[in-house]
Amino acid sequence: MHKKRVSLILLICIMLLLPANVFGADNYTHNANISRNNTVVDPGYSDLKYNNNPYYVQIPQWNGNRQYSNTTPAVVGSKLYQFTYDQKGKGYLTRVDLKKPDASWKPGNGVSLNATLVATFDVGISGGRDMAAGISGPTIKDGYLAIAVGEYLYWWAIDDEGNRTSSVFNKPIKGNPENKIHLIASSPLVTPPLTASGTSIFTFETVTWQTPFAVVGSWSGGVISQPLYTPDGVALTIPQYKTTDDASRATNDIVTSSPAWNTGTTAVGGTGAAVFGVAAYSSGDNRLIIMNPTTGAVKTVRGFFEGPIDSSPVIAPNKHIFVPDHWGGIYRMNANGVFEAKDLSAMDKTRSNISNIAIDGQNVIWIGNGHTTINVAPLNQFGSARIRASRFSGLYSPAVVSNGSTSTIFLASDTTNGLLVTNPITATNPSATFGDEFKPYWQTLGSVSATYTSVAADVGVDPMDGTDLHFVCAWTNYGLSSQGCVEIWAPAEYTVKATAAPAIVNSGEQVIIKGQPSPESLTASVKAHITDGGENTINLDLSQWSRSPETWQGVINAPNNYTGADAVYTVTITATQPSGKAATATTQFTVNPIPLPPPGDLSGTLRIEAWRRNNTMYPLGTAKYGNELAVTLTVDPPPPPQGLFNAQVTNAYITKAWVHTPRGEIGWDASGKVEIQRREEDINLAINGLVGTTKYTVDWAGYPPPIPDNTVMETNRIYAPFAVHVDYIYQVPRYTPFGVYYIWQSGSYEASGNAGTTLDITGTDLYIYNVKIHDPGTPVWQP
């Protein structure tokens, strides 16, 4: 009873002494655990593409020395933390204040963001290596920052702004005496608050309290489990693990695997366990360690790993453990380390493949085949189903953003491919990700050059308004002016460009309306609203014309303009993403007034004869796919101007005429499959007086042949705009003292018209329809 009272008093004191946010601070922006499973769950993430060049943030040359790093940045709120070193035995932790890009930011250039030196580490040299060059980054969780450098674990308490609120503490990571390399190559695990115990130096009784633990290992083969808070006057034994504890031959085995936390493990007691691997290059005893951080109790899992475990395990939603080996093999165990399945399809024992893996809730995603392939397997089919994308080089730990139903994969690679960004994929259907036809949707951004460096994906919030920045951040040793920099890719602003061509037209002439959204591959629809500010209004749905540059297009015939002055039409283009986000732009075109009376368009007829291959003609108004169309425009004789005496037309002829008709064109649908797409084309007519003619082939169906015979598949209104020059004479009276007489005068005018006719597509001239082939009720087309 007395012991319980001491424990309760100490716990109350701790809660009063610790910063208020010790139990509340976020790990990383959203929920990314960059050191182990770089996956972000963000329901608001959709329809994003990034600028093709990053912004560079150069880390100051602390102590006058250039900075290097092998470490992925860590981001909490608007604070980015980057560990660097200077190749002179010094390590540095820098905090960069992030904010929303402004007009002064230019992609590909440097930007000035406030950078604060948080800590300097004097790490020296060990085993002929610069101890600062490890790939450990900071872990920030529950109001603590922990980082491992050289042979020490460092930690301190921080507030919500990232400011240190306690002393800096450190403990050495002691490993096997025979192993002299104390380089850290993993990031600390910070556990949830657990029950720690020690002995009061005043009463010699057992004392318990709640505190997170930090767990991390080193190349020395040692792992430390350190409570991040210990009450004054309490002595305790720090749980530690050495590779020699469970394999006497493993004196030179190392621990480079960042530990993961598994709440479902019961094999070592307590309410969870740290899980990490051993890189057993020396003994070949490749194994996974499950460790109780509070007691140091461990369970060793071995016997089925093909290679050393350099990289971090990941815990699936069902608490199963996934772990990669040195060659790219992936293994699944239950929460207590019992073997379930493995996937060795991407293993290549001739090439190293040190890389973390990611789990987006439904898939496990990993790099394989010597950093050249991306592999995705549904969690419920792991070991039996896998999709692969290949032909890459230098790929490292994938960073995944899931909005709950889709995922976007960001991949850090070498200078061959830069940073690859895929568009969202269906989480339950990863095969949709990796078809060759799908790759044009991928972005290749910049270059991440530092070995082992991945990206921090979908990170950062603006400090002013709290909105998500959606940054992608990474380190490069060769950024601006070949200096070490943090690279920041920001989402490109969603815009659309509007054009109308020609800019000046006559009534009835064709105007091509285009919208070009940017970035590409994000747009679901583009619409045009066309108005002269009065009653004349046209609403037009544009169709996608090309993929890159992405162009949406529609065609109208310029409205008739009888005003006697220029008519200016304003075109408002609205591009909309699937999520509903929209961008708008405007442009204009001018319609000239109809030149002279008579009012209204000139009249004419358009006759279209459809001739099939056997030289027979279909009934007027009908045609079949593959027919040759003989088009004849006949303009009615134009009248002379009204109000003139004895006016007569002496000559009239077409000056310009064309047929405006739909045509077919090979294109791609939204999934990248080939299809015949609809477009519009103007075909000039051969002119002879008031008659214009041409011939062309029916090929415009929005679907390939065959077309069911004697069925009206579509009806098209085909137009033939034309312009006519008219010469005329008329009499003008002359008054004299002897009376009135008339003289002839001549004049001319230009006028226009637009003839049209309807054409039904009723079948195809290229195929024969057969109902009885193959399965009953399933028509099949045969040539």
Number of C-alpha atoms within 10 A of each C-alpha: 5 7 12 13 11 16 18 14 13 18 18 11 13 18 14 10 10 15 18 13 15 20 17 13 18 19 22 22 24 20 16 25 22 27 30 25 24 25 27 28 19 18 12 11 20 20 18 18 22 20 19 17 18 24 25 28 23 22 24 17 12 17 10 8 13 16 23 24 30 25 28 27 27 28 31 24 23 23 25 22 25 26 30 28 25 20 19 15 18 24 28 22 18 22 24 21 20 23 20 18 14 7 5 9 14 15 17 18 15 19 16 14 14 12 18 14 15 16 12 16 16 14 21 15 19 16 11 8 15 20 26 32 27 27 23 28 28 28 24 27 23 21 24 29 22 26 24 31 31 29 25 23 25 21 26 20 25 21 18 17 11 21 12 17 14 14 9 13 14 17 15 16 26 19 29 21 12 10 16 15 23 28 30 31 29 29 31 32 29 27 25 18 16 18 16 21 20 19 16 19 13 8 12 11 16 17 24 24 22 19 22 25 23 28 29 31 37 32 27 27 30 26 26 26 29 26 24 23 19 18 16 10 11 18 16 15 13 15 18 23 22 23 26 16 14 15 14 9 15 23 21 23 28 33 31 29 29 27 32 26 24 24 16 18 24 15 17 19 14 16 15 22 29 26 30 30 29 27 29 23 17 14 15 16 22 24 25 24 21 29 28 23 28 23 17 18 17 21 16 14 18 14 11 12 21 21 22 26 29 29 29 28 32 29 25 22 14 11 17 21 26 24 27 33 29 25 27 31 25 28 22 24 18 18 24 20 21 13 17 14 16 19 18 17 15 23 23 17 15 9 14 16 27 24 26 30 28 31 26 28 18 20 23 21 27 27 33 30 25 24 27 19 20 23 22 25 24 22 21 11 11 19 18 11 12 19 17 20 17 14 9 17 17 22 31 30 29 28 31 26 25 26 18 16 14 19 29 26 22 25 26 30 31 20 13 11 20 20 26 20 19 21 22 22 18 15 22 15 15 21 16 14 25 18 12 9 13 16 14 12 18 15 20 18 19 24 23 30 22 21 19 21 23 31 31 32 28 30 26 29 23 18 16 9 9 12 12 21 20 21 22 22 26 28 33 26 19 16 24 18 11 9 19 24 25 29 27 23 26 23 19 14 13 22 17 23 18 20 21 22 16 16 14 18 19 23 27 24 25 19 21 17 26 27 29 25 27 20 21 17 20 21 25 14 17 27 23 25 16 22 17 17 11 7 7 11 15 13 12 17 16 21 19 25 21 13 17 11 13 17 20 23 23 21 20 14 17 20 19 20 19 18 10 11 12 16 20 16 22 19 25 20 28 23 27 21 19 12 13 12 12 17 19 19 18 18 18 20 22 21 23 20 17 24 17 15 16 14 12 14 19 19 15 21 16 21 19 25 20 27 20 20 11 7 10 9 16 14 11 13 16 19 26 27 23 21 23 22 20 15 19 20 28 19 24 12 16 20 15 22 21 10 8 12 14 11 20 16 18 13 14 20 18 22 17 16 25 23 25 21 17 19 18 19 17 11 16 17 12 11 9 16 10 12 15 19 20 20 19 16 15 16 15 15 20 17 17 12 15 20 19 23 20 17 16 13 16 21 21 20 20 17 13 15 17 18 23 17 16 12 11 16 14 12 13 13 12 16 20 27 22 28 24 21 18 22 17 18 20 18 16 15 11 10 10 8 5 6 7 9 11 12 9 12 11 13 14 17 15 16 24 25 21 24 21 18 14 15 20 17 22 19 25 23 21 16 17 16 17 12 13 11 13 9 9 8 9 11 14 14 15 11 7
